[in-house]
Amino acid sequence: MRTAAARACALAAAVALAGCGANEQPSHERFDYQLGAAYDVPGGLDTVVRDSTAEPLPGALSICYVNGLQTQPGAEWNQDLLLRDAGGELVVDPDWPDEHILDPGTPEKRAAIDAVLGPVIEGCAARGFDAVEIDNLDSWTRFPDSIDEDSVLAMARLYADRAHASGIEIAQKNTPDGAGRIRDDVGFDFAVAEECLAYDECGSYTSAYGSRVYDIEYTDNLPEPFDRSCARQDRPSVTILRDRGLVSPSDPAYVYEQC
């Protein structure tokens, strides 16, 4: 397990590699998004995101993925903590139909959800991860009739408290609108953005987090050739292209490029 001093050195090194601004020279920070599979990369990585069930990458700033506002496929949850629509039916993510939406609508429900996922965050820290990425922060934008922003951000604050108390950082995941306000409200330290170039959202993140934005674009939603995206002045200094499945290099569907 890394010491707090070692984590601080790793984080400082990553910030230095990323540069001082989103529109400066391309970053030399080598980054990968390895949620579908964890694997070694020839030449190594400076920063990597891996699932909470995987191990951190020795020598790299390792970010632990935690699905903080939805259930993981196959996970069993108290149904009282799952979001229901006006008709009383459980709400599922239409893009991920095996994932239910968590309901942080009351302090009691938030405390119960935190009792389940808080230890996951602490476990990431204990195993040597340097930060966590909490997914599906944008729940209130996707299910506005069933969930509200205040409840989601209150849930996120509990996660941020867990992370910081464990000596690690926490990333804002997606949700570009009001990124600076959300950063200040919750206490996020940096951002992980998916497809911010495809949706012209990168400026919202870089205005809040400067060079501390990691952008992942996907091959199935690329509006222009990737080299043209890399030449854009509004792109984050750390921008990669991945296959949607985030598979390993042994899979024929694997794609990886970095600006």
N, C-alpha and C positions, 0 to 999 in steps of 0.2 A: 504494500500500500504506500502511495506517495505521501510525503509529509506536506504540510501546508506550505512550507517554503519552496519545496520542489514544484508544487502546483503553481505557485505565484511566478516562479521563473518560467515555467512552460507557457503560462498565459501571457507574460510580458514578451516572450520571444515571438509568440504568434502575432501579437499586436504590432511588434516591430516589423515582422515579415509582411504584414498586410499593408504597411505604408500609412501615410498620414491623411489620406483623403481618397474618396471613391473615384475621382477623375484623374489621379496621378498615374505614374508608370504602372504597368501590369505587375501584380503581386508575384513574388517568388514563393509564396506559401502554397505548398502542394496539399490539396484538399480532396477528400473523397466522401461520398455519402453511401454508406454500406448497410442499409437496413435490410435488404433481401438476403445478404450473406456477408459474413466477415472473412476477409482474406488479406494476405500480404501483397504488397505492391513492390515490384522491382525499383530499387532506389529509395524506397520508403516514403512516408507521408509526414507532413508537419501537423495536420489536423484531420480528424476523421470523426464522423458520426456513426455510431453503431447502436443496435437495439439493446435495451436493458438486459436482455437475456444473454448477450454476448460479453466477451471480455474486452477491456480497453486495449489499445495498441501500444505496446511499450515504446517509449521514446517520442510519442506523438501526443499532442493535445487531443484528448479523447472526450467526445461529447456523447452523452447517454440519452438515447431516445426513449421518452415515456409518453404514452398515449393518455394524456391527462384529462380529457373531456369526453372520451369515448371508451368503450370496452374493447379489449383485444379479442380477436376471433378465438372462440372456445373457452374464454374466461367466464367463470361463474360469478355473478353479482347478485346481491340483494335487490330484488325487483323494485323495492321502494326507492332505490337510488337511481333508477332509470327513468328517463324522460318519457312522458306520455303526451299524446296530442289531445285536442279538445274532445275527441271521442273516446278517450281512455286507452287508445292503442299505443303500444310501445313504439317509439320513434327510432328508425334505423337510418343510417347514412346511405342515401341512394347509390353512391359510388362504391360503398363498401357494405353490402347488405348483411354481412355477418357481424357488423359492429353496431351496437346500440349506443345512444347518446346518454351520457350521464346528466343527472339533474342536480345542479348546484343551487337550486332556487331558495333554499332556507339555510340559516346557519347550522341547523342540526344535520341537514343532508351534506353540507360542505364538510363538516367535521367528520362525518362517517366516511365520505369519499377520501378525505385526507388520511384517515386511519388505515385505508387500504393502500393508497398510492404513495403516501409520505414515506413509509418504510422502503418502497422501491427506490425513491430518490436517495435516501440514506444509504441503501445498499449499493447504488452506483458509486457514491463517494467512497464507501468502505472498500470497494474493489479496485479503486484507483482511477476512476473517471474524474475529469477536471471540471465538467459542466454537465448540465442536463438541458435537453430540448423538450419542451412540453407541447405536444401536438394538439391540434383542433381548438386552439384559442378562439377561432372565428365562429364558434358554435352559434352565438347569438345572431350572427349575420346570415346564417344558413337556415335557422329555425326561429325566426323572429316572433312567431305567434306562440312559441312555447318556452322561450328562454330569453333572458335579458342580459344586457352588457354588464350591469353592476354585479350580478350574481357570478358571472364568469370571471370577472376581474377579481372579485373577492376570493374565488377559488384559487386563482393564479397567485394571489398574494400569499396564501397558505403554502403553496408549492415553493415560492421564492424564499419564504422564511425557512422552510426545510432545507433548501439547497444552501443558502448562506450560512445557516447554523452548522451545516456539515462541512463548510469550508470550500464549497464549489460554486461556480457561477451558474446562471440560468439564462436561457435564450428565449426571446420572443419568437414564436413560430407563426409566420404569415400574419394576416390581419394588418394590412398597411395603413388603413385610415386611422389617423390620430396616433401614429406610432410613438411620437415624442411624449404625448400625454399618457399613453399606456405604459411606456418605459418608466416615467416618473411615478405613476400610480402604483405599479406592481413592484418595480425594482429590477426589471430586466437589465442584463449586462451587455448583451449583444443580440443579433438577430440571425435567424436561419429563414431564408425566403425561398419558396418554390415558385419558379416561373415568373419572377417579377419583371423580367424583360418581356416575356410573352404578353403580359398584361399591363405593361407600362406603369409599374408600381415601384420600381427600384428607388426612385427619388424619395419616397416616403420613408424608406428604411435608412438610406444613407444620410438623410437630413437629421435623423434621430441618433444613429449609431456610427456615423462616419465610416471608417474603413472596416469596422467590426460587423460586416454583413457577409454571410455566406449564401450565395445564390445557386440553386440547382435548376437548370432548365432540362426539359425532357424531349426526346426525339419525336414523340407523337404529337407534340404541340409546339413546334418550332416555326414561327411565322416567316423566318428568313434563314439563309445559311448561317451556321454557327459562327463562322469567321466574321461575318458581317455583324452579328450580335456582339462579338468580342470587340469590335471597333467602335461601338456606341459609347458616347461620352457619359451616358447615365448609368452604365453598368457598374455593379459593385466590383471592387478590386479582386475579389475571389469569386469567380464564376465558373461553373462546370456544366457539362452536358452529360446526362445519364439516360439509360434506358428506363422505361417506366417501371419495370419489375425490379430494378436495382439488383440484378442477378450478378453472379460471380463471373470472372473472366473465362471460366471453363464452359459457360453457357453460350451457345451461338447468338443469343439475343443481346449479349453484353455490349454496351457502348460506354466509352468514357473519353471525354476530351476536356481540357482546361484552357481557358483563355491565357 
